[in-house]
Amino acid sequence: MKARLSMGRYRVLMTSCVLGLGILTAFFNWSCSNSSNNPSSDGSIVGFAIRSDVLNYSGITVRLYHQISGDPVVVAVLNQYYNIGFALTQSCMFDHRTQTELRTTTTDNTGRYAFSELSNGAYAVVAEDSGYGYRYELELFVNGTETRPESTLVLYPIEESPSQITANTTWYSGHHYRITDNVTVAPGAQLTIEKDTFVRMGDFAGLDIQGTLYSVGDPNEFIRWIRDDPSLPWNQISLLGSGQNQVEWNLFDGGIVGLQCYQSNLNLSRSLFRNFTGNGAAFDHIPNAQVESCLFLNNIVGLSCTYVDSGMIRYNLFSNNTTGLKCENYSYPTVQMNWIGYCDEGIYLQYLYQPGACLITHNQIEHCSSSGIRVSGSTFATITYNEITSDSIGIRIRPLVGSASSPIINHNNITNVGKYSVELVLAVNTLDIDADSNWWGTTNYNNIDALIYDHNDIENSATGFVIYIPILQSPEPSAGIQ
């Protein structure tokens, strides 16, 4: 079997309602109800919210929301492949500013709030007050009885970041830090961000880290890099120092570029990048890129590598991006065991001159509207043991004028394509393509010829041929996510 179901993950994900498979233009189905089949209205939620700096706890606004669910496509993939990404929790998904509230109340002088006569289901509570950062109580389950959150929600005053951070600094759990312009962390200084911290990025604001960043949350207490105003994008977080940065269990949402690592070092894992008008994450001019178990959703480019000498990109999920993963300009990571789907193009490769140095292997690439893999410039990557389906082209090889690409394409299952399995087009002096030992969904050579567009097609200006013989007589059992 290529994947096995993680029952632990299944139980976590079943706390969200799954509405059925389909392509969504945004990551979340914000209108999910989460009510159970028993519409009992006897339940209640009772808890406490207080201000950190005063003893008067009355008048804090507390709002009630339905718990939300993830994109059903993403949920289904995470259920199917236990080693891809991470289990979705409300901590990485929920943002009350995009939700419709169910009810509102205020606290009494002890900080107590209560919602009664609730139908059975899963809820979220948000406490907020002017000048203070809001706090969440998530995954509250009502089943005809009183539900009490495990902890008191403590509201801390919003803190404005200085423009220069020159010494080791910690941003604390539960606090909100606002960046309104461009903030610099000086060389030699480390910015440490604790779990469950909110970093609120202002309009086109950015963070340049010339020192180091240590930003590590946990599965139920993500660190959130979010828009201060939900309608205005922020700029980017730039890692520019020579030290070792670590980012794990972080949410990056709603900017131009989420995380830009330039001539720096970064271990990136178990983080979610969504809704970026540029790159979700980008590595540029670095010796080694390590990206593992991340989710890239609804970005122009999920992950970009430029001048990356080596590295490992594995166990990630790319969905609903214009381009899922881009490797260009002498970038030679190993791209292994990723799920890439519902993008315009799944993987884009360009100007990878060293034969075989960029390895694309054991990935699941499906339902891409333009191409599963696009090869451009002079590119000599190795594409092997992948499952590739596409609504149009499986692998598109389209060198620029004056360039010649010749990727090695072996032991893939390239099936269920809307147009061609391999398209070799618009190239001058194009080399032949080694594409033998693949499964094309058929053993009929005439049918395979019809799936390949190269110099054999009279109207094709390409001068190269796709050499696909010998063929596999049945699907490659080792292809795709193992």
N, C-alpha and C positions, 0 to 999 in steps of 0.2 A: 504493500500500500504506500502511496506517496505521502499521505498525511494521516494523522490520527486526531480524533477529537479530544481536546482537553476538557474533562468534565468540570474541573475547577473554573476554567474560563467560561464554560457554558453556563454554569450557575450564576457567575457574575453578570454575564451579558443578558441573561434572562430577566434581570431586574429592569431592563429596558424593553419596551414593546417593539417587536419586529413586524413591520407592516407588509413585508413581501419584497421580493427582489425587484430592482429597477434602477435606472440611472437617474440620479438626482443632480440638479445643477448646483446645489449647495450641500455641504456636509451633513447638516442636521435636518430632521423632520421636526420642526419646532412646535407642531400642533398635537403631538402624541398625548393621549389621555392617561394611560397607565392605570386606569381603573380596572379592578378585577371583575369577574363575572358576578360577584355578589355585591349589589349596589347598596349595602347597608350604610346608613348615615348615623351610626351610633358612635363613631370613633372621634378622637380628639388628639391634638398635639399641644402639649404644655411645656414651656421652657423658660429660660431666662436670658436676657441680654443686658449688658451693663456698659457704661463708659469707663475707660481706664483711668481717667484723670480727675473725676469728680465723684462724689458720693450720691448725687441725685441721679437716679436711674429711670425716672419717669419720662414718658414722651418719646421714647425711641420707636421709630417706625419699624414694624415687622410685617413682611409680606409673605404670602403663601403662593407657591407655584406647583404645577405638576412637574415631576421628574421628567427629563427628556430622554429620547432614544437616539442612537446613532444611525447614520445612513445604513439601511438594511443590507446594501451590497457589502459595505465594510464589515458589518457585524457577521455576515455569512462567511466572508473570507477568514476572519479571525477565528470563527468556530471551526472551520474546515482545516486550517493549517495552524497547529498549535505553536509552531516555532516562528510565526510571522508577527511582527509588531508586539503589542501588549494588550491586555484586557482593558477594554474601555470602562472607565468609571465616570461618575458624575463630576468628579474633580477636574477632569480634563475637558469635559464637554459643556458643563452648565455655565451660562452667562445670563443672569436674570434680566439684563438690559435689553435683550432681544426676545424676551418672553412676555406672555400676557399673564398678569397676576390674577389669582383666583380671589384672594381676600386680603384685606389690610387691617391691622390693629396697631395699638401702641402699648408700651409697657407701663405698668404701675410703678410706684416709688420703690418697689423691691426689684424691679427689672423683669417681673413676670409678664409673660404673654400667653394667650391661649386661643386656639382655634377649635371649635366644637362642631358637632353634627357633620362630620366628614365621612364621605364615602370611602370604602376600602380602596387602597391603592398606594402608590409611591409618590412622595411629596418632597419639596425642598423649601426651606425657610431662609429668608434673607432679612438681616437686621441692618438698618442704616440710619445715619443721622447727619445733619449738615455739618461739614467740616471734619467728619470722621470717615474712615474707610469702612466699607460694608463687610459683613462676615456672612458665611454660608453655613447652614446645617443641611447636609445632603443625605439622600437615601434614607428618608424617614418613611417607615411602612406602617400604614394604618390597617387594622383588621378588627374593627368593631370594638376596640378598647382604647385606653389612653396611652399615647406614645410620648415618652420623655427623652429628649436628646441627651447624649452622654455627657455633654459639657455645656458650660455657660458661654455664650457668644460675647466676647470682649471687643469693644470698638476702640481703636486707637486713632488719635488725630492723624490726618494725612500729612506726610512729611515730604517737603520739597527737596529734591536732590540738589546739592551744590554743583556748580559748573565744573569744579575741579575736585577730584578725590585723590589726595596725595599720600595717604597712609592706609594701612590695612583697615578695612571697613566691613561691618556686618549689617545686612538688612534682615530684620527679624521676622520670625513667623507670625502670621496674622496681621502684619502691618501693611499699609499702602504707601508706596514711594512714587512720587510723580516726577517725571522728567519732561520739562516744558521746552527745552532748547537742545543744545548739544552738550553732553557731559563727557568728560575725559577722566579715565582712571590712569594715573601717572605711572611711568615705569617703576617697577619695584613694589608697587602697591597691589594688594589682592582685594577684590570685591567678593565677599562671601554672601550668598543669598540662601536663607534657610527655607525649609519646606513651608508651603501654604502662605507664601509671600506674594503680594500683588505689586507688579511694576507697571505703572500706568504711563504710557507713552503719549506725549502731546502731539499736536499737528506737526508732522515732518521732524519730530525730535529724534535724536540718535544718541548712542552710547559708544564712545571709542575707548576700548580697553587696551592701553599700552602696557599695563601690568598683566595680571591674570584674573580670570573669572572662575569661581567655584560655585556652581549653581546646581544643587542636587536636592530634588524633592523626594516624594515617595508616591506609590500608586494611588493613594487616597488623599494626598495633599500635594498636588502639583504646584510648582512655581509658575505664575501666570504673567506673561509679557503681553499686555493687552492695550487697546486704544483707550486713552483717557476719555475721549468723546467717541462714542461708537460710530459716528458718521465720518470721522476724519482719520486718515491713515498716518502712521508714523514712518520714520525713515529706516534705520537699521541698527543692529548691534554689530560692531566691528571688533574683531579680535586681532590685535596688531603687535602684541608683545611676543617675546621669544620663550616665555614660560609655558607650562603645561596647563591648559584649560580643561575643565570637566563640566559637561552639561548632561543631566539625566533627570527624567521625569519633569520636563518643562513643557509648557504650552506657549507657542508663539502665534499670535493671531493679529491679522489685519493691518499689515504695514506694506512697505515697498519691498524690502529684503528682510527676512527674519534674522539670520545669523550669517555674517560674512567673516570667514577665517582667512586672513591674508598674511602670508609669511609667518604663520604662528602654528601652534600645536593644539589639537583639540580631540578629545574623546567624546563623541556624541552618541547618545543612546536613549531609547525609550522616551522620545519626545515627539510632540505633535506640532506640525507646521501647517497652518491653514490660512486661506484667504489673502495671499500675497500677490501684489500686482507685478512683482519681479520674481526673484528666487526665494523659495522657502529657506533654503540653506545653500551656501556657496563656499567652496574651497578654492583658493587661488594662490599659486606659487608656494606650494608647501610640499615637503618630501613624502608625507604619508597621511592618507585620509582614512579615518576609522569611523564608520557610520553603521550603527546596528540597531535593529528593532524600532525604527522610527516610523511615523505616519506622515505622509505628505499629501494634503488634500486641498483641492480647489485653488491651486497656485498657477501662475503662468509657467514657471519651471519649478518642479519639486525640489530637486537637488542638482547643483551645477558643479562640475570639476574642471578647472582650467590650470594647466601647468602643474598637475599633481603627479609626482614621480611614481607613487605606488599607493597601496592601501587596500582596504577591504570594505565593501559596501554590501551588506547582507542582512537578511531577515526583515527588510523594510517593506512597507506597503505604500504604493503610489496610486492614487485614484482621483479622477476628475481634474487632472492638471492638463494644461495645453501640451507641455512636454513633461513626462515623468522624471527622467534622468538624462542629464546632458554631460558627456565627456568630450572634451575638445582640447586642442593645442597641447600635444605631448602629455596627455593625461592617461596613466596606465594602471588604474586600480583593477582589482578583481571584483566583478559585479556578480554576486552569487546568491541564489535562494531568496529572491525578491518576488513579490506579487505586484504586477503593474497592469492596471486595467482602466478602461473608460477614459483614456486620455486621447488627445488628437494624435500624438505620436508617443509611443512608450519610451524608447531609448533613442537618443540622438548622438551619433558618433561623428567627429570631424577632426581631420588633421592629426591622426594617430599614426605616425610614420614607422614606428618600430614594430616589425611583424610579430604577432602573437603576444605582445606585451600587455594589451588590454584584453582581458578574458571575460566574456559574457557567458555565464554558464548556470544551468539548473534554475532558471527563472521561469515564472509563469506570466506570460504576456497575453492579454486577451481584450477583445472588444475595443480596440483603438480605431478611431474613425479614419485616420489617414494611413498610418503605418505602425506596425509593431516595433520595428527597428529601422531607423533611417541612417544610412552611411553616406557621408559627404566628404569633400576634400580628398586628400590622399590618406586613406585609412586602411590599416592592415590588421584589424582586430580579429580575434578568434571567437566565433559564435557557435557554441556547442551545448548539447543536452538541454535545450530550452523547449518549452511548450509554447507555441506561438499561434494564436488565432487573431484575426483582424477583420474589421468591417470593410476594409479596402485592401491594403497591401501588407503581406507578411513582413518581408524585408525589402526595403527600397534602397538601391545602390545608385546614387546620383552624384558622381564626382563633379566638381566645378570645372569650368573650362581650363585646360592646362594641367589638370590633376588626374590621378589614376588610383582608384581604390580596388583592392582585391582582398576582402575579408575571407577568412576560412569559415565555411558553414557546414558543419558535420554533426550527425547524430541528433538532429532536432526533429520534433514533430511539428510540421508546419501545415496546419489543416484549417478547414472552415474559414477560408478567406473570402472576402467579398469580390476581389478582382484577381490579383496575382499572388502567388506564394513568394516569388522573387522577381523583382522588377529592376532591370538594368537599363537606365535611360539617359539620354541627353548627355553623352560623354564622348570626348575625343580621346583617342589612344587609350581606351579603357582596357584593362587587363582582363583575362578570363577569370572566372570565379570558381573556386573549388567548392562545390556544393554536393558532393556525393554522400552516400550513406545517410540520407534523411528519409523520413516518412512523410509522404505527401498526401496521405489520405486515400491513396489508390495505388495499384500496381500497373495500371493501364498507361503505357507510355504516351499515347496520344492525349490522354487527359492531363498527364503531367506537363507535356509540351504546352498545352493550352494555359497552364498555370504559371508559365515562365515567359517573361518578356525580355528578349535579348536580341543579338544580331540576327538570329534566325527569323525574326519578324521583319518583314520587308520595310515597313514604315519606320523602324527604329534606327536612329542615327548612331547608336552605340556600336562600337567595333568589337566588343568582347562577347564571349559566350559564357553561359552558366553551365558548367560541367556537372551534371547531376547523376550520372551513371557511374557505379552501381547504386541502386536504390535499396532501401530497406523494404522487406516484404511485409512488415507489420510494424505497429507503433514501437518506438524506442522506449523500453520499459524504464530506463534510467533518466529519462528527460523530465524536466520540471522540478518542482519543489519536492525534496525528499524528506 
